[in-house]
Amino acid sequence: MGRTDEIADSYVDDWAALDPVGATSVGIAGYDDRLTDLSPGGFAALAELDRRTLAELSSVEPADERERVAKEAMEERLGLALARYDAGEITSEINVISSALHGTRGVFDLMPLAGDDAAANIAARMAAFPAAVAQFTETIREAAADGHVSARDQMLEMAKQCDSWSDPAKDNFWPGLVERVRAAGEVPASLGRDLDAAAAAATEATAGFAEFLRAELAPLGREKQGVGRDRYQLASQYFLGAKVDLDETYAWGFEELARLETEMRATAGRIVPGGTVDDAVAALDADPKRSLPTKEAFREWMQELADRAIADLGGTHFDIPEQVRRIECMIAPTSDGGVYYTGPSEDFSRPGRMWWAVPEGTTEFSTWREVTTVYHEGVPGHHLQVAQTVVRKELLNRWQRLLCWCSGHGEGWALYAERLMDELGYLADPGDKLGMLDAQTFRAGRVIVDIGMHLELEIPRDNPFGFHPGERWTPELGWEFMREHCRIDDELLRFELNRYLGWPGQAPAYKVGERIWMQARADAEARKGADFDLKAFHRAALDLGALGLDPLRAALDRI
């Protein structure tokens, strides 16, 4: 074990003690009865851990290439996390998807339910939730006093989410969690009373935070949702793990969207000869073989397709470790509309999972739209990438296996995986291919809208869509543009637009990350020539673990 590995392993131990919610999320045992300290001091302690670790790493001379990659990955990730903390971005973060409160609520989705120990952990952690809310409220107040505040509209949208979590007629999350515990097995009477009391207190705290957001914080919030170039540049670099030219990337977004829509029109013609994309969509939606009537039927379909992909790809196109050959498809207990992946626990007692938070009112499920989603979240996408990293103890230190994540690397790989499945023939059905292209156009459109809205850029006068040439982007124009270029329902699209406005730089990481992955593959092909082997490239790239995209390219160049 090299010095970098020793520092990394020590970091994981210290971090888990400071962030029990994070520990449960990545599957480190022993912290399931505790919540993370969300006070200003709690955030400061995590930042100090990063600062101290970076100082230790600065004196390390890597002994070999493996250690060099590990050091570069850790310095890049911790350095940018610390920069965001120092800029006030982390302690002031209020939006519809990534605040500390979202992480605290979401960790309960990952906890086991059956058995007295599991129920006791949930009761203890849920009982601590009101204190965590009070701590987070203190942190947000202090950040606001220092001039760091989120946009008012994001505060109001998050308040609506808290309403839904605490409303008996909607998600009713906390009492619903107790019901799931009881459904998993008999609960002793005294523990049942603890669960009920904790759920009532957590519900009250959730509703109270919504009131705090509306009454106290929103009047302090920024009127404008765009964050400007300087803040956006830092966010973009953090989510990509790479520095990119924002203006060139914005222009590329238009080119990529136009390319994809041309391919969509050609694919639509295979479904309805002579028809438009809308004609093809209507035909697919009317096909009973491509529709499922219930959430459970849809979950079963996702599971079957995910299992089949693992069976097909393992040993042919990828080396899939035995532990990774299991994935669970889940319906989430909330209705936020997101589709996401959660990794396995360190010992694989909790498998990797694909989740879908079904929006309220959704009663029919189109499979043609979601074949590509299963490949994105499962294999060869996130599940292969994340779960196989957890396995690689002989190659990666504990920090690399459990804690390192970069959206540009991870989401970029997952989009690359969708295109790879087309390349390998798994999207030969034109309906499934149209679903993939529709998802890709959605991701390309948000490169344009995310950068454009936050930087308030001019819409190109010669843009290929004739869309408001020469005007400056606003949230209203962002809505109009996305409505014209994607085919998702209004409720989910509204959530997506709010996500872009509140989480600058993250949404483009998918398509821009894919672009960098594609270029890395092309560079490898150019270097290797006739010796290039695609399976070997994938194995070598994935065996590096997660890392920022600039360190990824540097490491691949040395292979």
C-alpha positions in Angstrom: 0.0 0.0 0.0 1.4 3.4 -1.0 1.3 6.6 1.0 -1.6 7.9 -1.2 -3.6 4.8 -0.3 -2.9 5.2 3.4 -4.1 8.8 3.2 -7.2 7.8 1.2 -8.2 5.0 3.6 -7.8 7.3 6.6 -9.9 9.9 4.8 -12.7 7.5 4.4 -12.7 6.6 8.1 -12.7 10.2 9.2 -15.3 11.2 6.6 -17.7 8.4 7.5 -17.7 9.6 11.1 -18.4 13.2 10.1 -21.0 12.2 7.5 -23.1 9.2 8.6 -25.7 9.9 5.9 -23.0 9.7 3.3 -21.7 6.6 4.9 -25.0 4.8 4.5 -25.3 6.1 1.0 -22.1 4.5 -0.1 -22.7 1.4 2.0 -20.3 1.7 4.9 -21.7 -0.2 7.9 -22.1 1.1 11.4 -23.7 4.5 11.0 -27.3 3.8 10.2 -28.7 5.2 13.5 -27.1 8.6 13.0 -27.5 11.8 10.9 -24.9 14.1 9.6 -24.3 17.4 11.5 -25.8 20.0 9.2 -24.8 22.9 11.3 -22.2 25.4 10.2 -19.7 23.6 12.3 -20.5 20.3 10.7 -19.9 21.7 7.2 -16.7 23.3 8.4 -15.4 20.0 9.8 -15.9 18.3 6.5 -14.1 21.1 4.7 -11.3 21.0 7.1 -10.9 17.3 6.4 -10.5 18.1 2.7 -8.0 20.9 3.5 -5.9 18.7 5.7 -5.9 15.8 3.3 -4.9 18.0 0.4 -1.9 19.2 2.5 -0.9 15.6 3.2 -1.2 14.6 -0.5 1.0 17.5 -1.6 4.1 15.9 -0.2 3.5 12.5 -1.7 5.6 11.2 -4.6 3.6 8.4 -6.2 5.4 5.1 -6.4 3.8 3.9 -9.6 1.1 4.7 -12.2 -1.7 3.3 -10.1 -0.9 5.5 -7.2 -0.3 8.5 -9.5 -3.9 8.2 -10.9 -5.2 7.9 -7.3 -3.4 11.0 -6.2 -4.5 13.1 -9.2 -8.1 12.0 -8.8 -8.2 12.8 -5.1 -6.5 16.2 -5.5 -8.8 17.2 -8.3 -12.0 16.2 -6.5 -11.2 17.5 -3.0 -9.7 20.6 -4.4 -12.8 21.6 -6.3 -15.1 20.6 -3.4 -13.1 22.9 -1.1 -13.2 25.7 -3.6 -17.0 25.4 -3.7 -17.2 25.4 0.1 -14.9 28.5 0.3 -17.1 30.3 -2.2 -20.2 29.7 -0.1 -21.8 27.4 -2.6 -22.2 24.3 -0.4 -23.6 25.9 2.7 -26.2 28.0 0.8 -27.4 25.3 -1.5 -31.2 25.2 -1.8 -32.8 23.7 -4.9 -35.2 21.0 -6.1 -32.7 18.1 -6.1 -29.4 18.4 -4.3 -29.7 20.2 -0.9 -28.4 18.6 2.3 -32.0 18.0 3.3 -32.7 16.0 0.1 -29.8 13.8 1.0 -31.0 13.4 4.5 -34.5 12.4 3.5 -33.2 10.2 0.7 -30.9 8.1 2.8 -34.0 6.4 4.4 -34.8 4.9 1.0 -31.6 2.9 1.2 -32.0 1.5 4.7 -33.0 -2.1 5.4 -36.5 -2.4 6.8 -36.8 -5.9 8.2 -35.8 -6.9 11.7 -35.6 -5.2 15.1 -32.2 -3.7 14.5 -33.2 -2.2 11.2 -36.4 -0.8 12.7 -34.5 0.6 15.7 -32.0 2.3 13.3 -34.8 3.9 11.4 -36.5 5.1 14.6 -33.3 6.6 15.9 -32.3 8.3 12.7 -35.9 9.6 12.1 -36.0 10.9 15.7 -32.9 12.9 14.9 -34.4 14.5 11.8 -35.9 17.5 13.5 -32.5 18.4 15.0 -30.9 18.0 11.6 -33.5 20.4 10.1 -32.8 22.9 12.9 -29.0 22.6 12.1 -29.6 23.1 8.4 -31.8 26.1 9.1 -29.0 27.6 11.1 -26.5 27.0 8.3 -28.7 28.5 5.7 -29.4 31.6 7.9 -25.6 32.1 8.5 -24.9 31.7 4.7 -27.5 34.3 3.9 -26.1 36.7 6.4 -22.7 36.3 4.6 -24.4 37.2 1.3 -24.7 33.6 0.0 -28.3 32.8 -1.0 -30.0 30.7 -3.6 -32.7 32.0 -5.9 -36.1 32.8 -4.4 -37.9 30.6 -6.9 -35.8 27.6 -5.9 -36.7 28.1 -2.3 -40.4 28.2 -3.1 -40.1 25.1 -5.3 -38.3 23.2 -2.5 -41.0 24.3 -0.1 -43.6 22.6 -2.3 -41.5 19.4 -2.2 -41.5 19.5 1.6 -45.3 20.0 1.4 -45.6 16.9 -0.6 -43.3 14.8 1.7 -45.4 15.8 4.7 -48.9 15.8 3.1 -51.0 12.7 4.0 -52.8 13.0 0.6 -49.4 13.0 -1.3 -46.1 11.3 -0.5 -46.8 11.3 3.3 -43.2 10.1 3.5 -42.5 9.6 7.2 -45.7 7.7 8.2 -45.3 5.8 4.9 -41.8 4.8 6.0 -43.2 3.4 9.2 -45.8 1.5 7.3 -43.1 -0.1 5.1 -41.2 -1.1 8.3 -44.3 -2.8 9.7 -45.0 -4.5 6.4 -41.4 -5.9 6.4 -42.0 -7.8 9.7 -43.5 -7.7 13.2 -42.3 -4.7 15.3 -42.3 -4.8 19.1 -44.9 -2.5 20.6 -42.4 -0.2 22.3 -40.4 0.2 19.1 -43.6 0.8 17.2 -44.4 3.7 19.5 -40.9 5.1 18.9 -41.4 4.9 15.2 -44.8 6.6 15.3 -43.5 9.4 17.5 -40.4 9.9 15.3 -42.5 10.0 12.2 -44.9 12.6 13.6 -42.0 14.8 14.7 -40.2 14.4 11.3 -43.4 15.3 9.5 -43.8 18.4 11.6 -40.1 19.4 11.1 -40.5 18.9 7.3 -43.6 21.1 7.2 -41.8 23.6 9.4 -38.9 23.8 7.0 -41.3 24.6 4.2 -42.7 27.5 6.3 -39.1 28.7 7.0 -38.4 28.7 3.3 -41.5 30.7 2.4 -41.7 33.1 5.3 -38.1 33.8 6.3 -35.7 32.8 3.5 -37.6 33.5 0.3 -37.6 37.3 1.0 -33.8 37.1 1.1 -33.5 35.0 -2.0 -32.0 36.2 -5.3 -34.6 37.5 -7.8 -32.5 36.3 -10.8 -31.9 32.6 -11.1 -28.9 32.8 -13.4 -25.7 32.7 -11.5 -23.3 34.5 -14.0 -20.1 33.4 -15.7 -17.7 33.2 -12.7 -19.9 31.0 -10.5 -21.0 28.9 -13.4 -17.4 28.3 -14.5 -16.6 26.8 -11.1 -19.7 24.7 -11.1 -19.0 23.4 -14.6 -15.5 22.5 -13.7 -16.7 20.7 -10.6 -19.4 18.7 -12.3 -17.2 17.8 -15.3 -13.8 17.4 -13.7 -12.6 19.4 -16.7 -12.2 22.9 -17.8 -14.1 23.6 -21.0 -14.7 26.7 -23.2 -18.3 27.5 -22.2 -18.9 29.6 -25.4 -17.6 26.8 -27.7 -19.6 24.2 -25.7 -22.8 26.3 -26.0 -22.3 26.6 -29.8 -21.6 22.8 -30.0 -24.9 22.2 -28.2 -26.8 23.7 -31.2 -24.8 21.6 -33.7 -25.3 18.4 -31.7 -29.1 19.0 -31.2 -29.5 19.6 -35.0 -27.5 16.4 -35.8 -29.7 14.3 -33.4 -32.9 15.7 -34.7 -31.9 14.9 -38.3 -31.3 11.3 -37.2 -34.6 11.3 -35.4 -36.5 12.2 -38.6 -34.7 9.4 -40.5 -35.6 6.9 -37.7 -39.2 8.1 -37.6 -39.5 7.4 -41.3 -38.8 3.7 -40.5 -41.8 3.7 -38.1 -44.3 5.6 -40.2 -43.0 5.8 -43.8 -43.2 9.4 -45.0 -44.3 10.5 -41.5 -42.9 13.0 -39.0 -41.3 12.4 -35.7 -44.7 13.3 -34.0 -46.4 10.7 -36.3 -43.9 8.1 -35.2 -44.4 9.0 -31.5 -48.2 8.8 -31.8 -47.9 5.4 -33.5 -45.6 4.1 -30.8 -47.8 5.4 -28.0 -50.8 3.7 -29.6 -49.1 0.3 -29.8 -50.4 -1.8 -26.9 -47.3 -3.9 -27.0 -45.2 -0.9 -26.0 -47.3 0.2 -23.0 -47.7 -1.1 -19.5 -50.7 -0.3 -17.2 -49.2 -0.2 -13.7 -46.1 0.8 -11.8 -45.4 -2.8 -10.8 -45.7 -4.1 -14.3 -43.2 -1.4 -15.4 -40.8 -2.3 -12.6 -40.9 -5.9 -13.6 -40.2 -5.0 -17.2 -37.2 -2.9 -16.2 -35.9 -5.7 -14.1 -36.2 -8.3 -16.9 -34.5 -6.0 -19.4 -31.7 -5.1 -16.9 -31.1 -8.8 -16.1 -31.0 -9.7 -19.8 -28.5 -7.0 -20.6 -26.2 -8.3 -17.8 -26.5 -11.8 -19.1 -25.8 -10.8 -22.7 -22.9 -8.4 -22.2 -21.0 -10.3 -19.5 -18.1 -12.2 -21.0 -18.7 -10.9 -24.5 -18.3 -7.1 -24.5 -17.4 -6.6 -20.8 -15.9 -8.5 -17.9 -18.7 -8.3 -15.3 -17.7 -9.5 -11.8 -20.1 -12.0 -10.2 -21.1 -9.4 -7.5 -22.2 -7.0 -10.2 -24.5 -9.5 -11.9 -27.3 -8.5 -9.6 -29.3 -5.3 -9.8 -32.6 -4.4 -8.2 -35.2 -2.2 -10.0 -37.2 -0.1 -7.6 -40.2 2.3 -7.5 -39.2 5.1 -5.2 -41.4 6.2 -2.3 -41.6 9.8 -3.6 -43.1 11.4 -6.7 -40.4 13.8 -7.7 -40.1 12.3 -11.2 -36.5 11.4 -11.2 -34.8 8.2 -12.5 -31.6 7.5 -10.7 -29.1 4.8 -9.6 -27.7 4.0 -6.2 -24.6 2.0 -5.8 -24.2 -1.2 -3.8 -22.9 -1.4 -0.2 -19.3 -2.1 0.4 -20.0 -5.7 1.1 -22.7 -6.0 -1.6 -25.3 -7.0 1.0 -27.3 -4.1 -0.6 -27.1 -4.4 -4.4 -26.9 -1.6 -6.9 -30.4 -0.3 -7.6 -32.2 1.5 -10.3 -35.0 3.8 -9.0 -37.9 5.7 -10.6 -39.9 8.3 -8.6 -43.1 8.1 -10.5 -44.7 11.5 -10.9 -48.2 12.0 -9.5 -50.9 11.1 -12.0 -48.8 8.8 -14.2 -50.9 5.8 -15.0 -49.4 4.4 -18.2 -45.8 3.6 -19.0 -44.2 3.6 -22.4 -41.5 1.0 -22.8 -40.1 2.4 -26.1 -39.0 5.5 -24.3 -37.2 3.7 -21.5 -35.2 0.9 -23.1 -32.3 3.3 -23.3 -32.9 4.4 -19.7 -32.4 0.9 -18.5 -29.1 0.7 -20.3 -28.1 4.1 -18.9 -28.9 3.2 -15.3 -28.0 -0.5 -15.5 -25.5 -2.3 -17.7 -23.4 -1.1 -19.4 -24.2 2.3 -17.7 -24.1 3.2 -14.0 -24.4 -0.2 -12.5 -21.4 -1.6 -14.4 -19.4 1.5 -13.9 -20.1 2.0 -10.2 -20.5 -1.5 -8.9 -17.4 -2.9 -10.6 -15.4 -0.1 -9.1 -16.5 -1.2 -5.6 -15.1 -4.7 -6.5 -11.7 -3.6 -7.6 -9.8 -3.8 -4.3 -6.7 -4.9 -6.0 -6.6 -1.8 -8.1 -8.3 1.0 -6.3 -8.0 2.4 -2.7 -11.1 2.7 -0.5 -11.7 6.4 -1.4 -11.6 5.6 -5.1 -14.0 2.6 -4.7 -16.6 4.3 -2.4 -16.4 8.1 -2.4 -15.0 9.3 -5.7 -17.8 10.6 -8.1 -17.8 13.1 -10.9 -21.0 13.8 -12.9 -19.1 14.3 -16.1 -17.4 11.0 -15.8 -20.3 9.0 -14.5 -23.2 10.5 -16.5 -21.0 10.9 -19.5 -20.2 7.2 -19.4 -23.9 6.4 -19.0 -24.8 8.4 -22.2 -21.8 6.8 -23.9 -23.2 3.4 -22.9 -26.6 4.2 -24.5 -24.8 5.0 -27.8 -22.7 1.9 -27.4 -25.8 -0.3 -27.1 -27.0 1.1 -30.4 -23.6 0.4 -31.9 -23.7 -3.2 -30.6 -27.2 -3.7 -32.2 -29.4 -3.6 -29.1 -31.4 -0.7 -30.4 -32.2 -2.3 -33.8 -35.9 -1.8 -33.2 -36.7 1.7 -34.6 -39.0 2.5 -31.7 -36.2 1.8 -29.1 -33.8 3.7 -31.3 -36.2 6.7 -31.4 -36.4 6.5 -27.6 -32.6 6.7 -27.3 -32.5 9.7 -29.8 -35.2 11.5 -28.0 -33.3 11.1 -24.7 -30.2 12.3 -26.4 -31.9 15.4 -27.8 -33.2 16.2 -24.4 -29.7 16.1 -23.0 -28.3 18.2 -25.9 -31.1 20.8 -25.5 -30.2 21.3 -21.8 -26.5 22.0 -22.7 -27.8 25.0 -24.6 -30.4 26.1 -22.1 -28.3 25.6 -18.9 -25.3 27.5 -20.2 -27.5 30.1 -22.0 -29.8 30.9 -19.0 -27.0 31.1 -16.4 -24.7 33.2 -18.6 -27.7 35.1 -20.1 -26.1 34.6 -23.5 -27.5 35.8 -26.8 -29.3 33.2 -28.9 -27.3 32.8 -32.1 -28.9 34.8 -34.9 -28.2 31.9 -37.3 -29.3 29.1 -35.0 -30.5 26.1 -37.0 -34.0 26.2 -35.4 -34.8 29.9 -36.1 -35.5 30.2 -32.3 -35.7 33.8 -31.1 -32.5 34.9 -32.9 -30.6 37.6 -31.2 -32.6 37.5 -27.9 -31.1 36.9 -24.5 -32.0 33.7 -22.7 -34.5 33.8 -19.9 -36.2 31.0 -17.9 -39.3 31.6 -20.0 -37.3 31.1 -23.3 -35.7 28.1 -21.7 -39.1 26.5 -21.2 -40.3 27.3 -24.7 -37.1 25.9 -26.2 -37.2 22.6 -24.2 -40.9 22.3 -24.9 -40.2 22.4 -28.6 -37.3 19.9 -28.5 -38.3 17.2 -26.1 -41.3 14.9 -25.6 -41.9 14.7 -21.8 -44.9 15.8 -20.0 -45.2 19.3 -18.7 -44.9 18.4 -15.0 -41.7 16.6 -15.4 -40.3 19.2 -17.8 -41.1 21.9 -15.2 -39.1 19.9 -12.6 -36.2 19.6 -15.1 -36.1 23.3 -15.9 -36.2 24.1 -12.1 -33.3 21.7 -11.7 -31.2 23.4 -14.3 -31.8 26.8 -12.8 -31.0 25.6 -9.2 -28.1 23.3 -10.0 -26.0 25.2 -12.5 -23.5 23.2 -14.6 -24.8 19.7 -13.7 -27.2 19.0 -16.5 -24.7 19.7 -19.3 -22.3 17.2 -17.6 -24.2 14.3 -19.3 -23.8 15.3 -22.9 -20.5 17.1 -22.5 -19.2 14.2 -20.5 -20.2 11.8 -23.3 -18.4 14.1 -25.8 -15.2 13.8 -23.8 -15.6 10.0 -23.4 -16.1 9.7 -27.2 -13.0 11.8 -27.8 -11.0 9.7 -25.4 -12.0 6.6 -27.3 -11.1 8.2 -30.6 -7.8 9.3 -29.3 -7.1 5.7 -28.1 -8.0 4.3 -31.5 -5.6 6.8 -33.1 -2.8 5.8 -30.8 -3.3 2.1 -31.0 -4.2 1.8 -34.7 -4.8 -1.8 -35.7 -4.0 -2.9 -32.1 -7.0 -1.1 -30.7 -9.4 -3.4 -28.9 -12.8 -1.9 -27.7 -13.3 -4.4 -24.9 -9.8 -3.8 -23.6 -10.3 0.0 -23.8 -13.4 -0.2 -21.7 -11.8 -2.4 -19.2 -8.7 -0.2 -18.9 -10.9 3.0 -18.6 -13.3 1.5 -16.0 -10.4 0.1 -14.0 -9.2 3.6 -13.3 -12.3 4.1 -11.2 -14.3 7.4 -11.1 -12.3 10.6 -11.6 -12.6 14.0 -13.2 -12.5 14.0 -16.9 -9.2 15.9 -17.2 -7.4 13.4 -15.0 -9.2 10.6 -17.0 -7.8 11.8 -20.3 -4.3 12.2 -18.8 -4.4 8.7 -17.4 -5.7 7.2 -20.7 -3.0 9.0 -22.6 -0.4 7.1 -20.5 -1.9 3.7 -21.1 
